[in-house]
Amino acid sequence: QVQLVESGGGLVQAGGSLRLSCAAPEIIFSIALMGWYRQGPGKQRELVASISSGGSTNYVDSVKGRFTISRDNAKNTVYLQMNSPKPEDTAVYYCAARTGWRDYWGQGTQVTVSS
């Protein structure tokens, strides 16, 4: 069973920083479009950022300039660096890997931003 293992969530003050990590099996990571999604209280799940196997990135407008997605191909790990988070960034963050045959999801990690 393919597993994406997330870590790094927790409580952070507004204006601080936090880094999320997600490790994936090499066979998936090497070809997948990797992404971070989030689902806040009472909200739908949304794509926060994605990065292709070639390193191209995409961000939702609300996090541009504050969050950075990156991938370490040697470690089969994708990161989400969250700088200057805001209370509205509070959500469960999910790592996802999109391949040509299906999507894989992590279990989610809670991020809470205090004001």
C-alpha positions in Angstrom: 0.0 0.0 0.0 1.4 3.3 -1.1 1.8 5.8 1.8 2.6 9.5 1.8 4.0 10.4 5.2 3.5 14.0 6.4 5.1 15.8 9.2 5.7 19.3 10.6 2.3 20.5 11.5 1.4 22.2 14.7 0.7 25.5 16.3 2.4 28.6 15.0 1.9 32.3 15.7 0.8 34.6 12.9 3.9 36.0 11.3 6.1 33.1 12.3 7.1 30.2 10.1 6.5 26.5 9.7 7.7 23.8 7.3 5.7 20.8 6.3 7.3 17.7 4.9 5.9 14.8 2.9 7.8 11.6 2.0 6.7 9.4 -0.8 7.9 6.1 -2.3 10.5 6.7 -5.0 8.4 5.0 -7.7 5.7 7.5 -7.1 7.7 10.6 -6.3 9.9 10.4 -9.3 7.1 10.9 -11.8 4.3 12.5 -9.8 3.0 16.0 -9.7 3.2 16.7 -5.9 0.9 19.0 -4.2 -0.3 20.4 -0.9 -4.0 20.8 -0.3 -5.8 22.1 2.8 -9.2 22.0 4.3 -10.2 24.6 6.8 -13.1 24.4 9.2 -16.4 24.5 7.2 -14.5 24.9 3.9 -13.9 22.8 0.9 -10.5 21.3 0.3 -8.4 23.5 -1.9 -5.0 23.2 -3.7 -2.4 25.4 -2.0 0.6 24.6 -4.1 2.0 22.1 -6.5 5.3 21.2 -8.1 5.9 19.0 -11.1 8.7 16.4 -11.4 10.6 19.1 -13.4 10.2 21.7 -10.7 7.5 23.9 -12.1 5.4 25.4 -9.3 1.9 26.7 -8.9 0.3 28.5 -6.0 -3.2 29.6 -4.9 -3.3 33.4 -4.9 -3.8 33.7 -1.2 -0.4 32.2 -0.4 1.7 33.7 -3.1 4.8 35.4 -1.7 4.4 33.7 1.7 4.5 29.9 1.0 7.1 28.0 -1.0 6.8 24.5 -2.3 10.0 22.6 -3.1 11.1 19.0 -3.6 14.2 17.1 -2.7 14.5 14.3 -5.3 17.3 12.6 -3.4 15.0 12.2 -0.3 11.8 11.7 -2.2 10.3 14.5 -0.1 8.3 17.5 -0.9 8.2 20.5 1.4 5.9 23.4 2.1 7.6 26.4 3.7 5.0 28.6 5.3 6.3 32.1 6.1 4.1 34.8 7.7 1.2 32.5 8.1 -2.2 34.1 8.9 -5.0 32.8 11.1 -7.0 32.1 7.9 -4.3 29.5 7.0 -5.5 27.3 9.8 -6.5 24.0 8.3 -5.6 20.4 7.9 -2.9 20.2 5.2 -2.8 17.1 3.0 0.0 16.0 0.7 -1.0 14.5 -2.6 0.8 12.8 -5.5 -0.8 12.7 -8.9 0.3 10.1 -11.3 -1.0 9.0 -14.7 -3.1 6.3 -13.1 -4.4 7.7 -9.7 -3.9 10.2 -6.9 -2.4 9.3 -3.6 -3.0 11.1 -0.4 -1.4 11.6 3.0 -3.3 11.3 6.3 -3.2 15.1 6.8 -1.5 17.3 9.4 -3.1 20.0 11.4 -1.8 23.6 11.2 -3.2 26.1 13.6 -2.2 29.8 13.3 -2.8 31.9 16.4 -3.3 35.6 16.2 
